[in-house]
Amino acid sequence: MQVYLVGGAVRDKLLGYPYHERDWVVVGATPEALLAKGFTPVGKDFPVFLHPTTKEEYALARTERKTAPGYTGFAFHASPDVSLEEDLIRRDLTINAIAEDEQGQLFDPFNGAQDIRDKKLRHVSDAFSEDPVRILRIARFAARYHHLGFTVAKTTTDLMRSMVEAGEADHLVAERAWKEMSRALGERNPEVFFQVLRACGALAKILPELDQLFGIPQPPQHHPEIDTGVHSLMVLQQACLLSDDTCVRFAALVHDLGKGKTPADNWPRHINHEQLGLPVIKALCKRLAVPNECRDLGLLAAQFHTHVHRAFELRPDTLLKLIKQTDALRRPERFAQLLLACEADSRGRTGFEQCDYSQPQYLLRALELCQQVDVKTLVASGLQGLELGAAIDAERLQRLKELQQQQRKDQTQ
């Protein structure tokens, strides 16, 4: 029995990149041998065991055989005669097909260490094409290591494109697509995930609502970058500078999907794109099983980003309506998330990356003033029902009027 450290831990150790999990492969062993040593079986499709002390995963060396379309269509074979190289050749990338023995010696039959030095994401073998999830994984790794200079090898991009053309991407399960997308949204450069998918044609299959934005123009005076798809990824970039919250980043990405519904003869204007985007986002989130909190924030960003941008122009009654419609009084933390997505939208434009955007401070102050209304005193005065609601709103409006007056006074000074 020989035990090797494999996968991400070896890769990230060579990169000097932080890692938190270690995976092991066991060569020359049987399930019975591991059970006798106290390992706990957890694998359903192939033999994976948890170490009795560390609880880390140990998998028996195995081979795979494609039996049906999609990422679940595989038959696995694990036995003591499966070699380490046979196990590694089934892995996705050369940088993930490096093993380290217990003495710290590397086993690198596919030159993964060289690809790490060359900063290339390259597939190990043609077996890559049998699993469509690998398209998403490559895109995610590209997003993860972009800041280190990594790019996808041309041969791998070509293989991914041929997979899409062969219909393999059509077999991706929605939940798995969202799992990889959400992990990518947590990386330093998630925009690269979508760029890589678009380069091989997979974005049109997985996220057609975003893919169709590329090539759609916007008014150049407001959007010097012109292209709506380019703008969407720029907004995502800016969101990453403002927040590590996946939902904020998702909302930034989808806020302008309604522009894909603008008739071409109306371009570059996008009248009512805020409302047009709502059913698009709802359908996308249903298809990909996006969590409700991300869906809801995405809908708010789509519907209200223009209102937030125009915050200083809003009348006090419109400002109060915005606070109510976004449920800010009950969900102030989500309102703050919305404002981050809107700030990202404002800065996600060529030449506006460093622009001043003080709308969030103004709107958060407006919310704070509305929250300070003494409801208990109004109730104690005998008001109830509609009269109580009207009195509360009157108090809020008065405070918002005073805030607006102060804002205009500050602007003139």
Summary of the structure (lengths in Angstrom):
residues: 413
radius of gyration: 26.5
end to end distance: 78.8
largest distance: 84.8
contacts: 1334
relative contact order: 0.06
helix: 58%
strand: 10%
